[in-house]
């Protein structure tokens, strides 16, 4: 029954994302046409950013579907990291767009162009409504998914961009300040870059198999050593499989050779890892003091420094 409930929620989320994609594609075309006819760089900048919103939603939607596929003999961890890859792509796209807008704004300062203020204000006003609608469609999903959060942040920044474009168009109408258009473009670009650089690190950390930010590895090793029967811990690797699941691999040196005792030690260590550190997936290899570790043993990365 819970599986059907989960599928229903997933399908409902897919429909919300699909609706957001549709309105963003339509808006992008409207903004480009409005920007060309009005001569507004900030409106075209907002259109390009909005196109990235539509693209980000398409990528997020595809990754969301792929991530639900079950594991198989080729992908033994499953496809859950598809969403992490999608978030990295979307944040990278934001950075590229932000840098391009900076370039275009600087060039517009050097070579000013006439702007039709009313067209800018009207089209940007429509864009703001659609941006807010899209953000509302994806807000709930963004709370639990790095993938959807990347697409959601695209839309939030675009909504702020639309507000900036409206202000620019209004000032052009009232005061004839055409310089305000590239100035607003620079502010939009600055916000996009700040936001993207602030968020992209999380995706990179997971894909680089970094230790989870909420796990102190030295404290974790101390917890494992505190279990009765554990003499030493080494070859510790802890990482995130995805946003919701942490995994650990370690060698335990135990003092008792009986299989029953070894099983009890493993169970005790796993309980500590789960209760104190939130690690549900752990692979523990049992060794005795006589086994030791071969000096020539090749280990990916570096061992945790023993203290």
C-alpha positions, -999 to 999 in steps of 0.1 A, spaced: 0 0 0 28 24 9 44 17 -25 12 28 -43 12 59 -21 48 67 -30 41 62 -67 11 85 -65 32 112 -48 59 108 -74 34 110 -103 18 141 -88 53 157 -85 61 148 -121 29 165 -132 38 197 -113 72 198 -129 56 191 -164 33 221 -159 62 243 -148 82 233 -179 53 242 -202 47 277 -188 85 284 -188 89 275 -224 60 298 -234 74 326 -213 109 323 -228 96 329 -263 74 358 -252 104 375 -234 128 370 -264 102 386 -287 96 414 -262 133 420 -257 140 422 -295 112 447 -301 119 468 -271 157 468 -274 160 458 -237 191 437 -229 178 430 -193 146 416 -208 166 393 -231 189 385 -202 158 375 -182 146 354 -212 179 335 -214 178 329 -177 142 318 -180 152 294 -209 178 279 -185 149 275 -160 129 255 -186 160 235 -194 168 229 -158 133 216 -152 136 192 -182 169 179 -168 154 177 -133 124 159 -146 145 134 -166 168 127 -136 139 123 -113 125 95 -136 159 78 -140 166 79 -102 135 58 -96 148 29 -117 158 -2 -96 194 -14 -93 206 -40 -118 238 -59 -125 254 -29 -142 243 -3 -117 244 -21 -84 239 11 -64 209 19 -85 204 52 -103 198 75 -74 228 97 -82 211 108 -115 195 136 -95 229 147 -81 244 148 -116 214 168 -128 218 194 -100 255 197 -109 246 203 -146 220 229 -136 243 248 -113 270 248 -139 245 262 -164 236 290 -140 273 299 -137 278 300 -175 247 322 -180 258 345 -152 292 351 -168 276 356 -202 253 382 -188 282 401 -172 299 402 -206 268 415 -223 261 441 -197 296 455 -199 293 457 -237 260 475 -234 276 501 -211 302 507 -237 277 508 -266 243 520 -253 211 512 -272 175 527 -272 149 509 -250 111 508 -253 101 510 -216 65 500 -218 72 467 -236 98 459 -210 75 465 -181 45 446 -196 65 415 -206 85 414 -174 53 417 -154 39 386 -172 72 369 -166 71 376 -128 36 360 -125 48 329 -144 81 327 -124 62 328 -91 37 302 -104 66 279 -113 83 284 -80 51 275 -62 48 243 -83 83 231 -73 86 245 -38 74 215 -19 96 191 -39 126 213 -35 127 207 3 137 171 -1 156 170 -34 189 186 -43 179 181 -80 146 199 -77 161 226 -55 185 235 -82 156 240 -106 136 258 -80 165 283 -73 166 289 -111 130 301 -109 134 321 -77 164 340 -92 144 345 -124 115 360 -104 139 385 -87 153 392 -122 118 400 -135 114 424 -106 147 441 -116 136 443 -152 103 460 -142 122 485 -121 146 492 -150 117 496 -175 99 520 -152 130 542 -147 136 543 -184 100 555 -189 102 581 -161 137 594 -164 151 580 -197 179 563 -179 190 537 -204 221 529 -184 199 513 -157 191 484 -181 227 470 -182 231 479 -145 201 457 -136 215 430 -158 248 431 -138 228 427 -106 208 398 -120 241 382 -131 257 388 -97 228 372 -79 228 342 -103 266 336 -97 264 340 -60 236 316 -58 251 290 -81 285 290 -64 269 287 -30 249 256 -39 271 237 -64 295 225 -36 269 200 -22 266 182 -56 304 181 -60 309 167 -25 285 138 -31 299 130 -65 335 132 -51 324 108 -23 334 133 4 325 125 40 290 138 49 292 173 63 274 163 95 298 134 102 330 140 121 351 110 110 375 111 140 345 110 164 329 83 143 361 61 146 361 68 184 325 56 186 334 23 168 364 18 190 343 22 221 324 -11 213 335 -39 235 356 -64 216 369 -38 191 407 -33 195 413 -11 164 396 5 134 412 13 101 406 16 64 376 39 72 356 53 43 323 72 48 304 89 20 269 97 8 252 75 -17 227 103 -23 211 130 -2 193 106 20 216 77 25 251 75 40 274 45 37 305 33 55 333 8 49 358 -1 77 381 -29 90 375 -39 126 403 -56 146 386 -77 172 401 -96 202 377 -126 202 379 -152 174 345 -168 178 321 -162 150 293 -155 175 313 -128 192 323 -113 158 286 -111 148 277 -94 181 305 -69 176 293 -61 141 258 -57 153 269 -33 181 290 -12 157 262 -10 132 238 1 159 261 29 170 266 40 134 229 41 128 218 57 161 246 83 165 257 91 129 226 82 108 246 57 87 223 28 76 246 11 51 279 -2 66 303 -28 53 325 -41 82 354 -65 77 365 -84 108 402 -90 114 422 -103 144 454 -87 158 474 -114 142 461 -106 107 473 -70 106 472 -50 74 495 -58 46 519 -29 41 516 -31 3 478 -32 4 465 -6 -21 437 16 -7 417 42 -27 423 76 -12 439 79 22 433 62 55 419 81 85 448 93 106 448 73 138 447 93 170 
